[in-house]
Amino acid sequence: MLLPDRTTIDRLLRTFRAQERVVLTTPYDLAARRRFEDTAYTLCVLMGERSARQAVHAAERYVAQTAPGFGVCGSTSVSGVSAD
């Protein structure tokens, strides 16, 4: 399964949060709302989720994970078989 780049997801999350603050501050700014919704949609697509809330939570979990290929204890795993 292809996974999105963590740096890209992290950047999108920061952009989403900044745009969220702008939309909450100026709710009638249609251009700001459009940018916010575009960013939310991008997160939905990249994270494979149907709602922005689910996508944001999935993205936060994904960015918080350890490096690809390493489990919580630092062991590598190939095809679900632990290398311990």
DADA-V114306 format. One record per residue. BURIAL is 1 if it has 9 or more other C-alpha atoms within 8 Angstrom, else 0. Layout:
<<BURIAL> <BURIAL>>
//
This chain:
<<0> <0> <0> <0> <0> <0> <0> <0> <1> <1> <0> <1> <1> <0> <1> <1> <0> <0> <1> <1> <0> <1> <1> <0> <0> <0> <1> <0> <0> <0> <0> <1> <1> <0> <1> <1> <0> <0> <1> <1> <1> <0> <1> <1> <0> <0> <1> <0> <1> <0> <0> <1> <0> <1> <1> <1> <0> <1> <1> <1> <0> <0> <1> <0> <0> <0> <0> <0> <0> <1> <1> <0> <0> <0> <1> <1> <1> <0> <0> <0> <0> <0> <0> <0>>
//
